[in-house]
């Protein structure tokens, strides 16, 4: 009986291992790459770049370490792909918001909502972006991303400055202030969800648009125009 049990156990273990190998062999190179990116994204979000290891990522994917190196060259390569994808997604959303048409205030509101949407729907991605980048990585940082967004806000603020007879040369500086304020608020909201997304956006734009001396008591977002 005991021998039969051990034998059955070995057969079961062998079958499980064979099934896992078969499952791995059925995955194409592209599918494996996408799997590793998804798993790496989760590990980097939970543990940061320094805390995540190739061993853990490979183990979670059910592959050996050389497979990770084959696709990405190492942890740095995988991290760079993950970060590039997150930046592309967030920058695309904010850019679309700024290009959507409307008043200057509406554009700022939509940009704030786009960032908060990203925080809400891509929490792991946002955690990765706001963490420190690995040493020696000059691009792909959250700061460089915010700088890219700021450059797109410049023209909106410059138009407002001209309208109010202010020096438009100062617009880039104010764009950095505005985007930084929204980004830092997004980081705070990541772990403080007492306010709804629309409320956070309304309060951020309230401060940015009115200043401390002109704050509205109960700010709300600008109503969308009705469709005739």
C-alpha positions in Angstrom: 0.0 0.0 0.0 2.7 2.4 1.1 4.8 1.6 -2.1 1.7 2.1 -4.3 1.0 5.4 -2.6 4.5 6.6 -3.2 4.4 5.4 -6.8 1.1 7.2 -7.4 2.6 10.4 -5.8 5.5 10.2 -8.2 3.2 9.7 -11.1 1.1 12.6 -10.1 4.1 14.9 -9.6 5.6 13.8 -13.0 2.2 14.5 -14.7 2.0 18.0 -13.1 5.6 18.8 -14.2 4.9 17.5 -17.7 1.7 19.6 -17.9 3.6 22.7 -16.8 6.3 22.1 -19.3 3.7 21.6 -22.0 1.9 24.8 -21.0 5.2 26.7 -21.2 6.1 25.2 -24.6 2.7 26.3 -26.0 3.3 30.0 -25.3 4.8 31.9 -28.2 7.8 34.3 -27.7 5.5 37.3 -27.8 3.1 35.8 -25.3 5.9 34.9 -23.0 7.3 38.5 -23.3 3.9 40.0 -22.4 3.5 37.6 -19.5 6.9 38.6 -18.1 6.1 42.3 -18.5 2.8 41.9 -16.6 4.5 39.9 -13.8 7.4 42.3 -13.7 5.1 45.2 -13.4 3.4 43.7 -10.4 6.7 42.9 -8.7 8.1 46.4 -9.3 4.9 48.0 -8.0 5.0 45.9 -4.8 8.7 46.0 -4.1 10.3 48.7 -6.2 13.2 48.2 -8.6 15.8 47.3 -5.9 13.5 44.9 -4.1 12.3 43.0 -7.1 14.5 40.1 -8.3 14.8 38.2 -11.5 14.5 35.0 -9.5 11.1 35.9 -8.1 9.8 37.2 -11.5 10.9 34.0 -13.2 9.4 31.9 -10.5 6.1 33.7 -10.8 6.1 33.1 -14.5 7.0 29.4 -14.1 10.2 29.8 -16.1 13.9 29.8 -15.4 16.0 33.0 -15.0 17.7 32.6 -18.4 14.3 33.1 -20.1 14.0 36.6 -18.5 17.5 37.4 -19.6 16.8 36.2 -23.1 13.8 38.5 -23.5 15.1 41.6 -21.7 18.8 41.2 -21.0 18.1 41.5 -17.2 16.1 43.3 -14.6 17.0 46.8 -15.9 15.7 45.9 -19.4 12.4 44.6 -18.1 12.0 47.6 -15.9 12.7 50.0 -18.8 10.0 48.3 -20.9 7.4 48.5 -18.1 8.2 52.2 -17.4 8.1 53.1 -21.1 4.6 51.6 -21.4 3.3 53.4 -18.4 4.7 56.7 -19.6 3.2 56.2 -23.0 -0.2 55.5 -21.5 -0.3 58.4 -19.1 1.2 60.9 -21.5 -1.3 59.8 -24.1 -4.2 60.3 -21.8 -3.1 63.8 -20.6 -2.2 64.9 -24.2 -5.7 63.8 -25.4 -7.2 65.8 -22.6 -5.2 69.0 -23.4 -6.1 68.6 -27.1 -9.8 68.1 -26.5 -10.9 71.7 -27.0 -12.8 74.0 -24.6 -11.9 76.8 -22.3 -8.5 76.9 -20.6 -10.0 76.0 -17.3 -11.8 73.0 -18.8 -8.5 71.8 -20.4 -6.8 72.0 -17.0 -9.7 70.2 -15.4 -9.5 67.4 -18.0 -5.8 67.1 -17.6 -6.2 66.7 -13.8 -8.9 64.1 -14.3 -6.7 62.2 -16.8 -4.0 61.9 -14.2 -6.4 60.9 -11.5 -8.0 58.4 -13.9 -4.6 56.8 -14.4 -4.0 56.7 -10.7 -7.3 54.9 -10.2 -7.2 52.5 -13.1 -3.4 51.8 -13.3 -2.4 52.0 -9.6 0.5 49.6 -10.0 1.8 51.6 -12.9 1.6 54.9 -11.0 3.4 53.4 -8.0 6.2 52.3 -10.4 6.5 55.8 -11.9 6.6 57.7 -8.6 9.3 55.4 -7.2 12.9 56.2 -7.6 14.4 55.1 -10.9 17.4 52.8 -10.9 20.8 54.5 -10.7 22.1 55.7 -14.1 18.7 55.8 -15.8 18.4 59.4 -17.2 15.1 59.0 -18.9 11.8 57.4 -18.0 11.6 59.0 -14.6 8.4 60.6 -13.2 10.1 64.0 -13.2 10.9 63.8 -16.9 7.4 62.7 -17.6 6.0 65.7 -15.7 8.4 67.9 -17.6 7.0 66.6 -20.9 3.4 67.3 -19.8 4.4 70.8 -18.5 5.7 71.7 -21.9 2.2 71.0 -23.3 0.6 73.2 -20.7 2.8 76.1 -21.5 0.7 77.4 -24.4 -2.5 77.3 -22.4 -1.0 79.4 -19.7 0.8 81.7 -22.1 -2.6 82.5 -23.7 -4.1 83.3 -20.4 -1.1 85.5 -19.4 -1.5 87.5 -22.6 -5.2 87.9 -22.0 -4.5 89.3 -18.5 -1.6 91.4 -19.6 1.0 89.3 -17.8 4.4 88.3 -19.1 4.0 85.1 -21.1 7.7 84.3 -20.7 6.8 83.2 -17.2 4.3 80.6 -18.5 6.8 77.7 -18.5 7.6 78.2 -14.8 3.9 78.3 -13.9 3.3 75.2 -16.0 5.8 73.4 -13.9 4.1 74.6 -10.8 0.7 73.6 -12.0 1.7 70.1 -13.2 3.7 69.5 -10.1 0.8 70.4 -7.9 -1.5 68.0 -9.8 1.1 65.2 -9.8 1.8 65.4 -6.1 -1.9 65.5 -5.3 -2.2 62.4 -7.3 0.5 60.7 -5.2 -1.4 61.8 -2.0 -4.7 60.5 -3.4 -3.1 57.1 -4.2 -3.4 56.2 -0.5 -6.0 58.7 0.6 -9.3 57.9 -1.1 -11.6 59.9 1.2 -12.4 62.2 -1.6 -13.9 61.2 -5.0 -11.8 61.7 -8.1 -13.9 64.5 -9.4 -13.7 66.3 -6.0 -10.0 66.1 -6.0 -9.7 67.4 -9.5 -12.1 70.3 -8.7 -10.1 71.3 -5.6 -6.8 71.2 -7.4 -8.1 73.4 -10.2 -9.8 75.6 -7.6 -6.4 76.4 -6.1 -4.6 76.6 -9.4 -7.2 78.8 -11.1 -8.4 81.1 -8.3 -5.3 81.2 -6.0 -5.6 81.2 -2.2 -7.3 84.7 -2.1 -10.1 83.7 -4.5 -10.9 80.1 -3.5 -14.5 79.0 -4.1 -16.3 77.7 -1.0 -17.6 74.5 -2.8 -15.7 74.0 -6.0 -17.1 71.8 -8.8 -15.9 70.9 -12.2 -17.2 73.0 -15.2 -20.4 71.3 -16.5 -20.0 69.8 -19.9 -21.9 71.6 -22.7 -25.2 70.1 -23.6 -25.7 68.5 -26.9 -28.5 69.9 -29.0 
